[in-house]
Amino acid sequence: MYTQAIRCYFNASLKLGGRKGLMTVTLISPTLVLARQPIVPHRGFYVSAHRATEERLHMPKDPRERRETINADAQRKIDAMIQQNPELEKFREIVKLEIELLRQNGEKVPSELTPVHWLDILVTKSRIKRERYYEFLFKLEKKEENRKKKQEESNVLFEISKQSRDKVGVRTDVMVYGIGRNSLFRRISEATMNQLWKWNGLKSTIWGTKIVFDLSYEQYMRPQEIRSCARQIMESYAANKVHDFPFDVYLCNADVKGPLMTNVIKFIPSLFDDDFPWTVTPKSFTQIFDKDSMVYLTEHSNVTLQKYDTKTTYIIGAFVDKSYKQPVSLAKAKELGIRTAKLPLDRHLHFGDGSHKILTVNQIMSIMLDAQAYGWEKALEHVPKRKLFESRLKSMERKLERDMQKAEVLRSPPALDFSYEARGKLRDRFIREKLEYSSKT
């Protein structure tokens, strides 16, 4: 029932430390709504409705333990692959030599490879794709090094500030603002905000509009695209929980042992917690909702969505189609007999030449969140500006200016004139300047 929601509410209330005004505005009102709701069976927090057949993916909450668990699982998969195909061990040694040669040539390769990285490398047969993957890992490694460097610099500055504060001492007759000093406002910790955002998500399971993520496209995506799709689902969760009107989200056709759900649980370790506000189910959405109330959002549809309908359940295909461009979501919707629609992009936006209108999962999620509350004009601000005509025009102008500057630099100098007349003019000029100089001195 609503045990988890009420427990989360009391946790948030305790975190706020008895601030009655804020509690009255944001927390007491939802509790009254809870009291008025009819008691229904607890649903939405388990993969299966039957506890006996319930299957979960457990992931440690600590980041270090989580990385160790993920690497251990990847190593087991690598060992199983090598046991089935011993030639992979030889291929692995060849890849090691390839990486070492690239490193000696000064190419961008990571200094260390984890079992997760090796799992992706062993299934990548193209050398060019492997080199791109090495460069991607190299950039991630440098990004993490820069983050640690900035953190160390920040810690040093904090220690210097702390020592100077201790030397000066604390004055009691004035208000001094700064780190560790007095403040007019009470500090709100990150844990408190997480509690409030979790409560905001739990509200959606009671009266929020329903939206579905279709997770049945694993066979069309490469490993890198699967990870990208999992990250987009995580970003969709982040956008949903902080919105004023969050959705009641369903993850349908979820294979808990499949690569997509395995990557999703890496990004959202609390996905299978009892108080997580999303519904995860291996069932199809046609088994949960009425077909007449569903609309499948796909870019390939001929029907444009005119207005947002709160009584309609919208379906978003969790699919990163960088390598597979076929309209599989449209074909699936027609096969299931579900209505399809596309976002009204052309009606409100002017796309530039060469800009595709395919959006990521989290961008569509943000658009639909704002569409239900503020309308399409506000919602379509989540479309990346680089796709629009104005941005493309400015980009082309900057490129043309750079090309002209390069052409000016590369332009050959004028040919030197060594004719008799030119040498005579140069000689006369030299004599004239010499006479002017001698007359002045």
NORSULFEN-V923558 format. One record per residue. N is the residue number from 1. RES is the residue in one letter. OMEGA is omega in radians with two decimals (NA if undefined). Layout:
BEGIN
n:N res:RES omega:OMEGA
n:N res:RES omega:OMEGA
END
This chain:
BEGIN
n:1 res:M omega:-3.07
n:2 res:Y omega:-3.11
n:3 res:T omega:-3.10
n:4 res:Q omega:-3.13
n:5 res:A omega:-3.13
n:6 res:I omega:3.11
n:7 res:R omega:3.11
n:8 res:C omega:3.10
n:9 res:Y omega:-3.14
n:10 res:F omega:3.07
n:11 res:N omega:3.11
n:12 res:A omega:3.13
n:13 res:S omega:3.11
n:14 res:L omega:3.13
n:15 res:K omega:-3.13
n:16 res:L omega:3.03
n:17 res:G omega:3.04
n:18 res:G omega:3.08
n:19 res:R omega:-2.93
n:20 res:K omega:-3.10
n:21 res:G omega:-3.12
n:22 res:L omega:3.12
n:23 res:M omega:-3.11
n:24 res:T omega:-3.07
n:25 res:V omega:-2.92
n:26 res:T omega:-3.00
n:27 res:L omega:-3.08
n:28 res:I omega:-3.13
n:29 res:S omega:3.06
n:30 res:P omega:3.13
n:31 res:T omega:3.08
n:32 res:L omega:3.09
n:33 res:V omega:3.08
n:34 res:L omega:-3.10
n:35 res:A omega:-3.12
n:36 res:R omega:-3.08
n:37 res:Q omega:3.06
n:38 res:P omega:-3.12
n:39 res:I omega:-3.14
n:40 res:V omega:3.11
n:41 res:P omega:3.13
n:42 res:H omega:-3.08
n:43 res:R omega:2.95
n:44 res:G omega:-3.07
n:45 res:F omega:-3.12
n:46 res:Y omega:3.12
n:47 res:V omega:-3.14
n:48 res:S omega:3.12
n:49 res:A omega:-3.11
n:50 res:H omega:-3.11
n:51 res:R omega:-3.08
n:52 res:A omega:-3.12
n:53 res:T omega:-3.10
n:54 res:E omega:-3.11
n:55 res:E omega:-3.09
n:56 res:R omega:2.99
n:57 res:L omega:-3.13
n:58 res:H omega:-3.14
n:59 res:M omega:3.13
n:60 res:P omega:3.13
n:61 res:K omega:3.13
n:62 res:D omega:-3.08
n:63 res:P omega:-3.13
n:64 res:R omega:3.11
n:65 res:E omega:3.13
n:66 res:R omega:3.09
n:67 res:R omega:3.12
n:68 res:E omega:3.12
n:69 res:T omega:-3.13
n:70 res:I omega:3.14
n:71 res:N omega:3.10
n:72 res:A omega:3.09
n:73 res:D omega:3.12
n:74 res:A omega:3.12
n:75 res:Q omega:3.10
n:76 res:R omega:3.12
n:77 res:K omega:3.12
n:78 res:I omega:3.12
n:79 res:D omega:3.12
n:80 res:A omega:3.11
n:81 res:M omega:3.14
n:82 res:I omega:3.12
n:83 res:Q omega:3.11
n:84 res:Q omega:-3.11
n:85 res:N omega:-3.10
n:86 res:P omega:3.13
n:87 res:E omega:3.13
n:88 res:L omega:3.12
n:89 res:E omega:3.07
n:90 res:K omega:3.11
n:91 res:F omega:3.11
n:92 res:R omega:3.10
n:93 res:E omega:3.09
n:94 res:I omega:3.13
n:95 res:V omega:3.11
n:96 res:K omega:3.08
n:97 res:L omega:3.11
n:98 res:E omega:3.14
n:99 res:I omega:3.14
n:100 res:E omega:3.11
n:101 res:L omega:3.09
n:102 res:L omega:3.12
n:103 res:R omega:3.12
n:104 res:Q omega:3.11
n:105 res:N omega:3.10
n:106 res:G omega:3.13
n:107 res:E omega:-3.11
n:108 res:K omega:3.10
n:109 res:V omega:-3.13
n:110 res:P omega:3.13
n:111 res:S omega:-3.10
n:112 res:E omega:3.12
n:113 res:L omega:3.11
n:114 res:T omega:3.07
n:115 res:P omega:3.09
n:116 res:V omega:3.11
n:117 res:H omega:3.14
n:118 res:W omega:3.12
n:119 res:L omega:3.10
n:120 res:D omega:-3.11
n:121 res:I omega:-3.07
n:122 res:L omega:3.13
n:123 res:V omega:3.12
n:124 res:T omega:-3.07
n:125 res:K omega:-3.11
n:126 res:S omega:-3.14
n:127 res:R omega:-3.13
n:128 res:I omega:3.12
n:129 res:K omega:3.10
n:130 res:R omega:3.13
n:131 res:E omega:3.07
n:132 res:R omega:3.12
n:133 res:Y omega:3.07
n:134 res:Y omega:3.14
n:135 res:E omega:3.10
n:136 res:F omega:3.12
n:137 res:L omega:3.10
n:138 res:F omega:3.14
n:139 res:K omega:3.08
n:140 res:L omega:3.13
n:141 res:E omega:3.12
n:142 res:K omega:3.10
n:143 res:K omega:3.11
n:144 res:E omega:3.10
n:145 res:E omega:3.11
n:146 res:N omega:3.10
n:147 res:R omega:3.13
n:148 res:K omega:3.13
n:149 res:K omega:3.11
n:150 res:K omega:3.12
n:151 res:Q omega:3.10
n:152 res:E omega:3.09
n:153 res:E omega:3.11
n:154 res:S omega:3.11
n:155 res:N omega:3.11
n:156 res:V omega:3.12
n:157 res:L omega:3.12
n:158 res:F omega:3.13
n:159 res:E omega:3.10
n:160 res:I omega:3.11
n:161 res:S omega:3.14
n:162 res:K omega:3.14
n:163 res:Q omega:3.11
n:164 res:S omega:3.11
n:165 res:R omega:3.14
n:166 res:D omega:3.13
n:167 res:K omega:-3.11
n:168 res:V omega:-3.08
n:169 res:G omega:-3.09
n:170 res:V omega:3.08
n:171 res:R omega:-3.11
n:172 res:T omega:-3.09
n:173 res:D omega:3.13
n:174 res:V omega:3.05
n:175 res:M omega:-3.13
n:176 res:V omega:-3.08
n:177 res:Y omega:3.14
n:178 res:G omega:3.14
n:179 res:I omega:-3.14
n:180 res:G omega:-3.14
n:181 res:R omega:-3.13
n:182 res:N omega:3.10
n:183 res:S omega:3.10
n:184 res:L omega:-2.99
n:185 res:F omega:3.09
n:186 res:R omega:-3.13
n:187 res:R omega:3.09
n:188 res:I omega:-3.05
n:189 res:S omega:3.13
n:190 res:E omega:3.12
n:191 res:A omega:3.11
n:192 res:T omega:3.12
n:193 res:M omega:3.11
n:194 res:N omega:3.10
n:195 res:Q omega:3.14
n:196 res:L omega:3.13
n:197 res:W omega:3.09
n:198 res:K omega:3.08
n:199 res:W omega:3.10
n:200 res:N omega:3.07
n:201 res:G omega:3.12
n:202 res:L omega:3.08
n:203 res:K omega:-3.07
n:204 res:S omega:3.12
n:205 res:T omega:-3.11
n:206 res:I omega:-3.08
n:207 res:W omega:-3.14
n:208 res:G omega:3.05
n:209 res:T omega:-3.05
n:210 res:K omega:3.05
n:211 res:I omega:-2.99
n:212 res:V omega:2.93
n:213 res:F omega:3.12
n:214 res:D omega:-3.06
n:215 res:L omega:-3.02
n:216 res:S omega:-3.08
n:217 res:Y omega:-3.11
n:218 res:E omega:-3.05
n:219 res:Q omega:-3.12
n:220 res:Y omega:-3.04
n:221 res:M omega:3.02
n:222 res:R omega:-3.12
n:223 res:P omega:3.13
n:224 res:Q omega:3.12
n:225 res:E omega:3.08
n:226 res:I omega:3.10
n:227 res:R omega:3.10
n:228 res:S omega:3.11
n:229 res:C omega:3.11
n:230 res:A omega:3.10
n:231 res:R omega:3.11
n:232 res:Q omega:3.07
n:233 res:I omega:3.09
n:234 res:M omega:3.11
n:235 res:E omega:3.05
n:236 res:S omega:3.08
n:237 res:Y omega:3.13
n:238 res:A omega:3.13
n:239 res:A omega:-3.08
n:240 res:N omega:-3.02
n:241 res:K omega:-3.13
n:242 res:V omega:-3.11
n:243 res:H omega:3.14
n:244 res:D omega:-3.12
n:245 res:F omega:-3.06
n:246 res:P omega:3.10
n:247 res:F omega:2.91
n:248 res:D omega:-2.91
n:249 res:V omega:3.05
n:250 res:Y omega:2.99
n:251 res:L omega:-3.07
n:252 res:C omega:-3.09
n:253 res:N omega:-3.07
n:254 res:A omega:3.02
n:255 res:D omega:-2.99
n:256 res:V omega:3.10
n:257 res:K omega:-3.13
n:258 res:G omega:-3.10
n:259 res:P omega:-3.11
n:260 res:L omega:3.14
n:261 res:M omega:3.08
n:262 res:T omega:3.10
n:263 res:N omega:3.12
n:264 res:V omega:-3.12
n:265 res:I omega:3.05
n:266 res:K omega:-3.13
n:267 res:F omega:-3.13
n:268 res:I omega:-3.08
n:269 res:P omega:-3.11
n:270 res:S omega:-3.04
n:271 res:L omega:-3.09
n:272 res:F omega:3.02
n:273 res:D omega:-3.09
n:274 res:D omega:-3.10
n:275 res:D omega:3.07
n:276 res:F omega:-2.94
n:277 res:P omega:3.13
n:278 res:W omega:3.08
n:279 res:T omega:3.11
n:280 res:V omega:-3.06
n:281 res:T omega:3.03
n:282 res:P omega:-3.11
n:283 res:K omega:3.04
n:284 res:S omega:-3.14
n:285 res:F omega:3.09
n:286 res:T omega:3.08
n:287 res:Q omega:-3.07
n:288 res:I omega:-3.06
n:289 res:F omega:3.08
n:290 res:D omega:-3.11
n:291 res:K omega:-3.12
n:292 res:D omega:-3.10
n:293 res:S omega:-3.07
n:294 res:M omega:3.04
n:295 res:V omega:3.14
n:296 res:Y omega:3.14
n:297 res:L omega:3.13
n:298 res:T omega:-3.11
n:299 res:E omega:-3.07
n:300 res:H omega:-3.13
n:301 res:S omega:3.08
n:302 res:N omega:-3.10
n:303 res:V omega:3.11
n:304 res:T omega:3.13
n:305 res:L omega:-3.06
n:306 res:Q omega:-3.14
n:307 res:K omega:-3.14
n:308 res:Y omega:-3.14
n:309 res:D omega:-3.10
n:310 res:T omega:3.13
n:311 res:K omega:-3.11
n:312 res:T omega:3.05
n:313 res:T omega:-3.10
n:314 res:Y omega:-3.09
n:315 res:I omega:3.10
n:316 res:I omega:3.10
n:317 res:G omega:3.11
n:318 res:A omega:-2.95
n:319 res:F omega:3.02
n:320 res:V omega:-2.96
n:321 res:D omega:3.08
n:322 res:K omega:-3.08
n:323 res:S omega:-3.09
n:324 res:Y omega:-2.98
n:325 res:K omega:-3.10
n:326 res:Q omega:-3.14
n:327 res:P omega:-3.07
n:328 res:V omega:-3.14
n:329 res:S omega:3.09
n:330 res:L omega:3.13
n:331 res:A omega:3.14
n:332 res:K omega:-3.14
n:333 res:A omega:3.11
n:334 res:K omega:3.12
n:335 res:E omega:-3.14
n:336 res:L omega:-3.13
n:337 res:G omega:-3.12
n:338 res:I omega:3.09
n:339 res:R omega:3.12
n:340 res:T omega:3.11
n:341 res:A omega:3.05
n:342 res:K omega:-3.11
n:343 res:L omega:-3.11
n:344 res:P omega:-3.09
n:345 res:L omega:-3.08
n:346 res:D omega:-3.09
n:347 res:R omega:-3.05
n:348 res:H omega:-3.04
n:349 res:L omega:3.07
n:350 res:H omega:-3.11
n:351 res:F omega:3.11
n:352 res:G omega:3.12
n:353 res:D omega:3.14
n:354 res:G omega:3.13
n:355 res:S omega:3.09
n:356 res:H omega:-3.06
n:357 res:K omega:3.11
n:358 res:I omega:-3.11
n:359 res:L omega:3.11
n:360 res:T omega:-3.10
n:361 res:V omega:-3.10
n:362 res:N omega:3.07
n:363 res:Q omega:3.09
n:364 res:I omega:3.11
n:365 res:M omega:3.13
n:366 res:S omega:3.11
n:367 res:I omega:-3.11
n:368 res:M omega:3.10
n:369 res:L omega:-3.13
n:370 res:D omega:-3.13
n:371 res:A omega:-3.11
n:372 res:Q omega:-3.06
n:373 res:A omega:-2.96
n:374 res:Y omega:3.13
n:375 res:G omega:-3.03
n:376 res:W omega:-3.11
n:377 res:E omega:3.12
n:378 res:K omega:-3.06
n:379 res:A omega:-3.06
n:380 res:L omega:2.99
n:381 res:E omega:3.12
n:382 res:H omega:3.05
n:383 res:V omega:-3.12
n:384 res:P omega:-3.10
n:385 res:K omega:-3.09
n:386 res:R omega:3.14
n:387 res:K omega:-3.01
n:388 res:L omega:-3.03
n:389 res:F omega:-3.11
n:390 res:E omega:3.14
n:391 res:S omega:3.12
n:392 res:R omega:3.13
n:393 res:L omega:3.11
n:394 res:K omega:3.11
n:395 res:S omega:3.11
n:396 res:M omega:3.10
n:397 res:E omega:3.10
n:398 res:R omega:3.12
n:399 res:K omega:3.12
n:400 res:L omega:3.12
n:401 res:E omega:3.10
n:402 res:R omega:3.13
n:403 res:D omega:3.12
n:404 res:M omega:3.09
n:405 res:Q omega:3.09
n:406 res:K omega:3.13
n:407 res:A omega:3.11
n:408 res:E omega:3.13
n:409 res:V omega:-3.06
n:410 res:L omega:-3.12
n:411 res:R omega:-3.08
n:412 res:S omega:3.14
n:413 res:P omega:3.14
n:414 res:P omega:-3.13
n:415 res:A omega:-3.14
n:416 res:L omega:-3.11
n:417 res:D omega:3.12
n:418 res:F omega:3.14
n:419 res:S omega:-3.11
n:420 res:Y omega:-3.13
n:421 res:E omega:-3.14
n:422 res:A omega:3.12
n:423 res:R omega:3.09
n:424 res:G omega:3.11
n:425 res:K omega:3.14
n:426 res:L omega:3.13
n:427 res:R omega:3.11
n:428 res:D omega:3.13
n:429 res:R omega:-3.13
n:430 res:F omega:3.14
n:431 res:I omega:-3.12
n:432 res:R omega:3.13
n:433 res:E omega:3.13
n:434 res:K omega:3.11
n:435 res:L omega:3.11
n:436 res:E omega:-3.13
n:437 res:Y omega:-3.12
n:438 res:S omega:3.12
n:439 res:S omega:3.13
n:440 res:K omega:-3.10
n:441 res:T omega:NA
END
